[in-house]
Amino acid sequence: MNINDQFVSVEEAAEISGLSTLTIRKRIKSGDIPHQRFGKVIMIPREKADEIKDLRKALGLRVAPPAPRGRPVKDQS
């Protein structure tokens, strides 16, 4: 079994769960989300990211990818 089958990155976990990467990192720091560190890379068990997504759906919370960041582009017309 490949490590990519068992773990996801913080960014992938955010995409799967519909949470921001900042929220994922805060939950890791508080101990709410278990993680494994491989060198400098933090990985989260895939089933935990799926559990967060399922919980958000059960609570009726929005499960969507994070909104785009940065300044909007103004039309120069």
Secondary structure as the mmCIF struct_conf table of DSSP 4:
data_model
#
loop_
_struct_conf.conf_type_id
_struct_conf.id
_struct_conf.beg_label_comp_id
_struct_conf.beg_label_asym_id
_struct_conf.beg_label_seq_id
_struct_conf.end_label_comp_id
_struct_conf.end_label_asym_id
_struct_conf.end_label_seq_id
HELX_RH_AL_P HELX_RH_AL_P1 ILE A 3 GLN A 6
STRN STRN1 PHE A 7 SER A 9
HELX_RH_AL_P HELX_RH_AL_P2 VAL A 10 SER A 17
TURN_TY1_P TURN_TY1_P1 GLY A 18 GLY A 18
HELX_RH_AL_P HELX_RH_AL_P3 THR A 21 SER A 30
TURN_TY1_P TURN_TY1_P2 GLY A 31 GLY A 31
BEND BEND1 ASP A 32 ILE A 33
STRN STRN2 GLN A 36 PHE A 38
TURN_TY1_P TURN_TY1_P3 GLY A 39 LYS A 40
STRN STRN3 VAL A 41 PRO A 45
HELX_RH_AL_P HELX_RH_AL_P4 ARG A 46 ALA A 58
TURN_TY1_P TURN_TY1_P4 LEU A 59 GLY A 60
HELX_LH_PP_P HELX_LH_PP_P1 PRO A 65 PRO A 68
BEND BEND2 GLY A 70 GLY A 70
HELX_LH_PP_P HELX_LH_PP_P2 ARG A 71 ASP A 75
#
